[in-house]
Amino acid sequence: MSHVEKKAQLVKLMTASGIINALAIDQRGALRRLIGDTTPVADLEHFKCLVSKELTPYSSSILLDPEIGIPGSKERDANCGLLMAYEKTGYDKTVKGRYPDLLDLFSVKRLKDLGSNGIKLLIYYDVDEGDEVNERKRAFVERVGAECCHANLPLFLEILTYDHTTDDKVEFAKVKPRKVIAAMQEFSNPVYEVDVLKVEVPVDMNLVEGFTKEGVTPVYTQAQAAEFFAQQSAATHLPFIFLSAGVSPELFRQTLAFAKEGGSTFNGVLCGRATWAGAAEEYAKSGSQGVVAWLRETGVQNITALNEVVEKYATPVDLDKLYSK
């Protein structure tokens, strides 16, 4: 493994100031659901090309998938780095554990040959599910981490938490902070060779006092939520970036400001649907012409407004500290 090459690849994914303001459009099944269940693959590829071409001039990097995202990777701005997703989308709902799986036709080396500057791996993780499930996931991440080291590419690990005992939104919100923080602690262990954590904010912002809709009972006070953001930052020595989880652009920007005020040292964002979801709706209604118009107006407004917030509140990545060994 060459820390020098890993560091050089990570630099290509960041802004000049050391912030990661990346655009995520590696959605596959979720994108099809947004545009239409019967949408042909060629149309999904075309949509990703349009998003890449119009929005990557405003992004430090773009996350795509090699299944339907390769054409889009070729449309990105020359100054925009490339992340590639390595996992299959979703999980087998007939099997307990939400186990991850890798794409059959790709390897880290093949993704690097496609021009990728980094690898993104997504896992679903519940720290309370027990070793029968979690030991298998830990070994899985170790294998991918070793593969990335061999190819000298940084690994971005995306952790989506859940509670294997309930699907109730409010009940999960109560335990989410502990689950997010504990998962970050686990995968910060050097054995996994993770370079950047892509994580959820530690609370459900829709259930924070002052952010709830009328008639909704908050789960957290603002003081409690702020403390969870501070605890999250203390849980890892690795750079970590926030995913948008499909919330509105306005709420995501408000969340980042709140995180900073609470003491968060997050290093950027990897934001998807909060930036371009409206374009998918436009594509379903009026095709590519409407999408381009939407992206050039609303899409650019969304991403530039987000960039301003990220540059104001995010902490630059300390590359020397990350690759000191």
Rosetta blueprint (number, residue, H / E / L):
1 M L
2 S L
3 H H
4 V H
5 E H
6 K H
7 K H
8 A H
9 Q H
10 L H
11 V H
12 K L
13 L L
14 M L
15 T L
16 A L
17 S L
18 G L
19 I L
20 I E
21 N E
22 A E
23 L E
24 A E
25 I L
26 D L
27 Q L
28 R L
29 G H
30 A H
31 L H
32 R H
33 R H
34 L H
35 I H
36 G L
37 D L
38 T L
39 T L
40 P L
41 V H
42 A H
43 D H
44 L H
45 E H
46 H H
47 F H
48 K H
49 C H
50 L H
51 V H
52 S H
53 K H
54 E H
55 L H
56 T H
57 P H
58 Y H
59 S L
60 S L
61 S E
62 I E
63 L E
64 L E
65 D L
66 P L
67 E L
68 I L
69 G L
70 I H
71 P H
72 G H
73 S H
74 K L
75 E L
76 R L
77 D L
78 A L
79 N L
80 C L
81 G E
82 L E
83 L E
84 M E
85 A E
86 Y L
87 E E
88 K L
89 T L
90 G L
91 Y L
92 D L
93 K L
94 T L
95 V L
96 K L
97 G L
98 R L
99 Y L
100 P L
101 D L
102 L E
103 L L
104 D L
105 L L
106 F L
107 S L
108 V H
109 K H
110 R H
111 L H
112 K H
113 D H
114 L L
115 G L
116 S L
117 N L
118 G E
119 I E
120 K E
121 L E
122 L E
123 I E
124 Y E
125 Y E
126 D L
127 V L
128 D L
129 E L
130 G L
131 D H
132 E H
133 V H
134 N H
135 E H
136 R H
137 K H
138 R H
139 A H
140 F H
141 V H
142 E H
143 R H
144 V H
145 G H
146 A H
147 E H
148 C H
149 C H
150 H H
151 A H
152 N L
153 L L
154 P L
155 L E
156 F E
157 L E
158 E E
159 I E
160 L E
161 T E
162 Y L
163 D L
164 H L
165 T L
166 T L
167 D L
168 D L
169 K H
170 V H
171 E H
172 F H
173 A H
174 K H
175 V H
176 K H
177 P H
178 R H
179 K H
180 V H
181 I H
182 A H
183 A H
184 M H
185 Q H
186 E H
187 F H
188 S L
189 N L
190 P H
191 V H
192 Y H
193 E L
194 V L
195 D L
196 V E
197 L E
198 K E
199 V E
200 E L
201 V L
202 P L
203 V L
204 D L
205 M H
206 N H
207 L H
208 V E
209 E L
210 G L
211 F L
212 T L
213 K L
214 E L
215 G L
216 V L
217 T L
218 P L
219 V L
220 Y E
221 T L
222 Q H
223 A H
224 Q H
225 A H
226 A H
227 E H
228 F H
229 F H
230 A H
231 Q H
232 Q H
233 S H
234 A H
235 A L
236 T L
237 H L
238 L L
239 P L
240 F E
241 I E
242 F E
243 L E
244 S L
245 A L
246 G L
247 V L
248 S L
249 P H
250 E H
251 L H
252 F H
253 R H
254 Q H
255 T H
256 L H
257 A H
258 F H
259 A H
260 K H
261 E H
262 G L
263 G L
264 S L
265 T L
266 F L
267 N L
268 G E
269 V E
270 L E
271 C E
272 G L
273 R H
274 A H
275 T H
276 W H
277 A H
278 G H
279 A H
280 A H
281 E H
282 E H
283 Y H
284 A H
285 K H
286 S H
287 G L
288 S H
289 Q H
290 G H
291 V H
292 V H
293 A H
294 W H
295 L H
296 R H
297 E H
298 T H
299 G H
300 V H
301 Q H
302 N H
303 I H
304 T H
305 A H
306 L H
307 N H
308 E H
309 V H
310 V H
311 E H
312 K H
313 Y H
314 A L
315 T L
316 P L
317 V L
318 D L
319 L H
320 D H
321 K H
322 L H
323 Y L
324 S L
325 K L
